[in-house]
Amino acid sequence: MASKIIDIHPHIISDDEGRYPPAPLFGKRSDWSQERPSTVAALIAAMDEAGVDKAAVVHSSTTYGFDNSYVVDGCNQYPDRLVAVGSVDVLEPNAVETIRSWVGKGLKGLRLFTGGSTKDFDPSELEDPRAYPAWELCGELGLPMCIQTGPIGLPQVTSLAERFANVNIVLDHLGRPDVLDGPPYANADSLFALERLPNIYMKLTPRIFGDVKKGAASAETFFPKVVEVFGARRMAWGSNFPTSPGTMREILGTAKAGLATLSAEDQDWIFGKTAQSLYPSLAD
């Protein structure tokens, strides 16, 4: 197992709504952020209990919209453990200035939330030229871009990866592929077609570790294929804590079990080294 375990997809929610008022994207706050809120201190405690060394904390769009204040302030409290990944309205005319401002406050990566727990996916934002200046800035500043979408958005992701080849794109939840058909996983062909784009990375979260236990899928057949197609250096683990149920220790245990058939080197990359390549400040 990796000498350092790094989580690239936990969330944090403040317990001070006066200082950090909820203003969810799309107007509907996520259930998990109300039922299982986790402050930055609680995240650190969960990481310590699970043996997770560092994390790239993903801003909760379904709690705070485009206000990255808490994820930035929280991560800045633990600069040796955490980096902040935030969200900006990339279609706004002042998006470039806004990104620069948040980066100045400590933001190390960006995320586009095109749908999920509170809204169906709408990939139109991914093909809107108004976002191009923001993408160009990501390339200039070396900011990775996480994208939350499903298979419906992969054509747009492909176009962005081609247009902005110097921006590392991280697919949240592995792009939510349909794996229930089992080997050779033909229903996930649109995901595997991204192989030729070296700047697209795969984020493995509890969603996929659950899906491979359903239908004809299995961890033993699916994850080796993902490694065969993309290589472990383009794969990284994310806990989705506390969005996904369970303690971080339990979530990590499920991921370790799901990837147990992979080589030790591949596991090292997925549980740590890939994260350090995406977010260099998480490196030792």
C-alpha positions in Angstrom: 0.0 0.0 0.0 1.1 3.5 -0.6 3.3 5.1 2.0 1.1 8.1 1.9 -2.7 7.7 1.3 -4.3 10.8 -0.2 -8.0 11.4 -0.7 -9.0 13.7 -3.6 -12.7 13.9 -3.0 -13.9 14.6 0.6 -16.2 17.6 1.3 -16.5 19.9 4.3 -19.5 21.8 5.7 -19.2 24.6 8.3 -21.2 24.5 11.5 -21.3 28.4 11.4 -24.1 29.3 9.0 -23.8 33.0 10.0 -20.2 33.1 8.7 -20.7 30.6 5.9 -24.4 30.9 4.8 -25.7 28.1 2.5 -26.6 29.2 -1.0 -26.8 26.0 -3.0 -26.3 25.8 -6.7 -29.6 25.3 -8.6 -31.5 26.4 -5.4 -31.8 23.0 -3.7 -29.5 22.0 -0.9 -28.2 18.4 -0.9 -29.7 16.1 1.8 -26.3 14.8 2.8 -24.9 18.2 3.6 -27.8 18.7 6.1 -27.8 15.1 7.5 -24.1 14.4 7.6 -22.2 17.7 7.7 -18.6 17.5 8.5 -16.4 20.4 9.5 -12.8 20.7 8.5 -11.8 19.6 12.0 -14.1 16.6 11.7 -12.5 15.7 8.4 -9.0 15.8 9.9 -10.2 13.6 12.7 -11.7 11.1 10.2 -8.5 11.1 8.2 -6.4 10.5 11.3 -8.7 7.6 12.3 -8.5 6.1 8.8 -4.8 6.6 8.2 -5.3 9.1 5.4 -2.4 11.5 5.3 -3.6 14.3 3.0 -6.6 15.4 0.9 -7.7 17.6 -1.9 -11.0 18.9 -0.4 -13.8 19.5 -3.0 -16.1 22.4 -2.5 -19.7 21.6 -1.9 -21.6 23.3 -4.7 -24.9 21.9 -3.4 -24.3 23.8 -0.2 -22.5 27.0 -1.1 -22.9 27.5 -4.8 -19.9 29.5 -6.0 -18.8 30.8 -2.6 -15.6 28.9 -1.9 -14.9 30.7 1.4 -15.3 27.7 3.7 -13.3 25.2 1.6 -10.5 27.7 1.3 -10.5 28.9 4.9 -10.8 25.4 6.2 -7.9 24.0 4.1 -5.8 27.0 5.0 -6.1 25.9 8.7 -4.3 22.7 7.8 -1.9 23.7 5.0 0.3 20.6 5.5 -2.6 18.3 5.1 -5.2 19.8 2.8 -5.6 21.7 -0.5 -8.8 23.3 -1.7 -10.7 22.6 -4.9 -13.4 25.2 -5.7 -16.1 26.1 -8.1 -16.4 29.3 -10.2 -19.1 30.2 -12.7 -16.9 29.8 -15.7 -19.5 31.4 -18.0 -19.4 34.7 -16.3 -17.4 37.5 -18.1 -15.3 38.1 -15.0 -14.5 34.3 -14.5 -10.8 34.8 -15.0 -10.5 37.5 -12.4 -12.6 35.5 -10.0 -10.4 32.4 -10.4 -7.3 34.5 -9.9 -8.8 35.9 -6.7 -9.6 32.5 -5.2 -6.2 31.1 -6.2 -4.6 34.1 -4.4 -6.5 32.9 -1.3 -5.2 29.4 -1.6 -7.3 27.5 -4.2 -5.4 24.7 -5.9 -7.9 23.3 -8.4 -11.3 23.8 -9.9 -14.5 21.8 -10.4 -17.4 22.0 -12.8 -20.6 20.7 -11.3 -23.0 20.0 -14.2 -25.5 18.0 -12.1 -25.7 15.2 -9.6 -27.5 14.8 -6.4 -29.9 17.7 -6.8 -30.2 18.2 -10.6 -30.0 16.1 -13.8 -26.8 16.5 -15.8 -26.7 19.3 -18.2 -23.5 19.2 -20.3 -24.2 22.4 -22.2 -21.8 24.4 -19.9 -19.0 22.1 -21.1 -19.4 23.2 -24.7 -20.0 27.0 -24.1 -17.1 29.1 -25.6 -17.7 31.6 -22.8 -15.8 29.2 -20.6 -12.7 29.1 -22.7 -10.9 32.0 -21.0 -11.3 30.2 -17.7 -9.9 27.0 -19.2 -6.9 28.9 -20.7 -6.2 30.3 -17.2 -6.2 26.8 -15.7 -3.6 25.8 -18.2 -1.5 28.9 -17.4 -1.7 28.4 -13.7 -1.5 24.6 -13.7 -4.9 24.1 -12.1 -6.5 20.7 -12.5 -10.2 20.8 -13.5 -12.6 18.2 -12.0 -15.8 17.6 -13.9 -18.9 16.1 -12.4 -20.9 14.6 -15.3 -22.3 11.3 -16.5 -21.8 9.5 -19.8 -24.0 12.1 -21.4 -21.2 14.7 -21.0 -18.3 12.6 -22.2 -18.3 14.0 -25.8 -18.0 17.5 -24.4 -15.2 16.4 -22.0 -13.4 14.9 -25.0 -13.6 18.2 -26.9 -12.3 20.1 -23.9 -9.4 17.7 -23.4 -8.5 18.1 -27.0 -8.8 21.9 -27.0 -7.0 22.4 -23.7 -4.4 19.7 -23.8 -2.3 21.4 -21.1 -5.2 21.2 -18.5 -5.5 18.0 -16.4 -9.1 16.9 -16.3 -10.3 14.7 -13.5 -13.6 12.8 -14.0 -15.5 12.8 -10.8 -16.9 9.3 -9.9 -15.2 7.9 -13.0 -17.8 9.6 -15.2 -20.5 7.3 -13.7 -20.2 4.5 -16.2 -22.8 1.7 -16.6 -20.9 -1.4 -15.6 -23.8 -3.8 -14.8 -23.3 -5.7 -18.1 -20.0 -7.1 -16.9 -17.0 -8.0 -18.9 -16.0 -6.8 -21.4 -18.0 -3.8 -20.2 -19.3 -2.7 -23.5 -21.8 -0.3 -21.9 -18.8 1.7 -20.7 -17.2 2.0 -24.1 -17.6 5.8 -24.1 -15.5 5.9 -21.0 -12.8 3.7 -22.3 -12.7 5.7 -25.5 -11.0 8.5 -23.5 -7.8 6.4 -23.4 -6.2 8.4 -26.2 -6.4 11.7 -24.2 -3.5 11.6 -21.7 -4.8 14.7 -19.8 -8.0 12.9 -18.6 -7.7 11.3 -15.2 -10.1 8.9 -13.4 -11.4 9.5 -9.9 -12.4 6.3 -8.1 -15.1 6.9 -5.5 -17.6 4.8 -3.4 -20.1 5.0 -6.3 -18.0 2.7 -8.6 -17.0 0.5 -5.7 -20.7 -0.1 -5.1 -21.6 -0.5 -8.8 -19.0 -3.3 -9.4 -20.9 -5.4 -6.9 -24.1 -5.3 -9.0 -25.3 -7.2 -12.1 -22.6 -9.0 -13.9 -19.8 -6.7 -12.8 -17.1 -7.4 -10.3 -14.1 -5.5 -8.9 -11.8 -8.3 -10.0 -12.8 -7.9 -13.7 -13.5 -4.1 -13.9 -10.6 -2.4 -12.1 -7.9 -4.4 -13.9 -9.5 -3.3 -17.2 -9.5 0.4 -16.2 -5.8 0.0 -15.3 -5.1 -1.7 -18.6 -6.8 1.1 -20.5 -5.7 4.2 -18.7 -2.8 3.1 -16.4 -2.8 3.6 -12.7 -1.0 6.9 -13.1 -4.2 8.3 -14.4 -6.3 7.0 -11.5 -6.8 8.3 -8.0 -9.0 7.5 -5.0 -11.6 9.8 -3.5 -13.6 9.0 -0.4 -16.7 11.2 -1.1 -16.8 11.6 2.6 -19.2 12.5 4.2 -21.5 12.4 1.1 -21.2 8.7 0.9 -22.4 6.8 4.0 -19.9 5.3 6.4 -16.7 6.4 8.2 -13.7 7.3 6.2 -12.0 4.2 7.5 -14.9 2.0 6.2 -14.8 3.8 2.8 -11.1 3.4 2.5 -11.4 -0.3 3.5 -13.9 -0.9 0.7 -11.6 0.8 -1.8 -8.6 -1.3 -0.7 -10.7 -4.5 -1.0 -11.9 -3.5 -4.4 -8.4 -2.9 -5.7 -6.7 -5.8 -3.9 -6.1 -7.7 -7.2 -4.0 -4.8 -8.6 -0.2 -4.7 -8.2 1.3 -2.9 -5.2 2.7 -0.3 -7.6 -0.6 0.4 -9.2 -2.2 0.7 -5.7 0.5 3.1 -4.7 -0.4 5.4 -7.6 -4.1 5.2 -7.1 -4.0 5.8 -3.3 -1.3 8.5 -3.4 1.1 9.2 -6.2 -1.5 10.3 -8.8 -2.9 12.7 -6.4 0.5 14.2 -5.8 1.0 14.6 -9.6 -2.3 16.4 -9.9 -1.8 18.6 -6.8 1.9 19.0 -6.4 1.5 20.8 -3.0 0.3 17.4 -1.6 3.7 15.9 -2.4 6.1 15.4 0.5 
